[in-house]
Amino acid sequence: MAPEAQAVLLELESPVDDADVIVGVIAPPPVNDREEQIRQVVDSRTSGRIRGLQVAVVEDSKVVISGRAATYYSKQLATHAALDVADAMVIQNDVVVG
C-alpha cells in the first residue's frame, strides 16, 4: 500500500454479526494540502531563504517551486527538500537567483 494511503476499518451501525465490517482506503491528501506540506518543508530546510516562496502541484505529477533566492545554494536546497517529500514527482525549480 502506498505510504500516503491508510487502511480504515469501519463497523456497521447494526451488524448482522461481529464479522460485518467495511474496509476502505483513504485517498492521498488533496493537492492544496500536499502543496502546503511541500512548501513548509522547503521553507524550513532553506531557513526561509526563498522570498515569496510558492509551490504548485501540476496534474498530480509535477511540483513547481518559485520565488527569489540570494544564492544558487538556497535554490538547490529547495530542490532537494521538495524531492524528499514529493513522492517521485518531477520537480521544476523556477526560483530566481539574484
C-alpha positions in Angstrom: 0.0 0.0 0.0 1.3 3.5 -0.8 2.7 5.3 2.2 0.3 8.2 1.8 -2.7 5.9 2.0 -4.1 4.4 5.2 -6.4 1.5 5.7 -9.6 2.2 7.5 -11.9 -0.2 9.4 -15.4 0.9 10.0 -18.0 -1.0 11.9 -21.6 -1.0 10.7 -24.1 0.6 13.0 -26.2 -2.6 13.3 -24.0 -5.5 12.1 -25.7 -8.8 11.4 -22.8 -10.5 13.3 -19.4 -9.4 14.6 -17.7 -10.1 11.2 -19.6 -7.4 9.2 -17.1 -4.6 8.5 -16.3 -2.3 5.7 -12.7 -1.9 4.7 -11.7 1.1 2.6 -8.7 3.2 1.7 -8.3 6.9 2.4 -7.0 8.8 -0.7 -3.9 10.9 -0.6 -4.4 14.4 0.8 -6.0 17.0 -1.6 -3.5 18.9 -3.8 -3.7 22.0 -1.6 -2.6 20.1 1.5 0.2 18.5 -0.5 1.3 21.9 -1.8 1.3 23.3 1.7 3.2 20.3 3.1 5.9 20.7 0.4 6.0 24.5 0.9 6.5 24.1 4.7 9.3 21.6 4.2 11.1 23.7 1.6 10.7 26.8 3.8 12.0 25.0 6.8 15.0 23.4 5.1 16.0 26.6 3.4 15.6 28.5 6.7 13.3 31.0 4.9 15.9 31.9 2.3 13.4 31.7 -0.6 11.5 35.0 -0.6 7.9 34.8 -1.9 8.1 31.0 -1.9 5.2 29.4 -3.8 4.6 25.7 -4.5 2.2 24.3 -7.1 1.4 20.7 -7.8 0.5 20.3 -11.5 -1.5 17.3 -12.7 -0.6 15.4 -9.6 2.8 14.6 -11.2 4.9 17.7 -11.1 5.9 20.2 -8.4 6.7 23.8 -9.4 8.7 25.9 -6.9 9.0 29.6 -7.4 10.3 32.6 -5.5 13.6 34.5 -5.2 16.9 33.4 -3.6 20.1 35.3 -2.9 22.3 32.2 -3.8 22.2 29.1 -6.0 22.9 27.1 -2.9 19.5 28.2 -1.5 17.8 27.2 -4.8 19.5 23.8 -4.7 18.4 23.3 -1.1 14.8 24.0 -2.2 15.1 21.3 -4.9 16.4 18.7 -2.5 13.8 19.5 0.2 11.0 19.1 -2.4 12.4 15.9 -3.7 12.4 14.4 -0.2 8.6 14.9 0.3 7.2 14.9 -3.3 6.9 11.1 -3.7 8.5 10.5 -7.1 7.1 13.7 -8.6 9.0 15.8 -11.1 10.5 18.9 -9.5 10.6 22.1 -11.6 12.6 24.8 -9.7 11.7 28.2 -11.1 13.4 30.1 -8.2 15.2 33.2 -9.5 18.6 33.8 -8.1 19.8 37.4 -7.6 
